[in-house]
Amino acid sequence: TVFAPTNQAFQDLLDSDPSWNSLNDIPVSTLETVLNYHVVDGVNVQSDELVNNATITTFGGSDLTVDLSSGAKLETSSSQSVDIIFTDVQSTNGVVHVVDAVLLP
């Protein structure tokens, strides 16, 4: 399962640091950590399987909490509340859900 940020979400991430003009400006270790936070390994989680307050452990070992109280959201360990805006894009080896922000551990 992958939680894939929109293009605007990546632009918002770049805009959050004046020294970042492109993804090439972000340290590789930071990118690796952030990317691993978007992947849930070995599980094909469909939207109808998301349960309020459930914990999802990411490939990077950090947890996301599902919040279904007002739409589908993911709560991060850095106190982000990120909307899941498009769900259940099935691929050959998993499912993709589109989110409106880059998830930050």
Buried (B, 14 or more C-beta within 10 A) or exposed (E): BBBEBBEEBBEBBBEEEEEBEEEEEBEEEEEEBBBBBBBBEEEEBEEEEBEEEEEBEBBBEBBBBBBEEEEBBBBBBEEBEBBBBBBEEEEEEBBBBBBBBBBBB
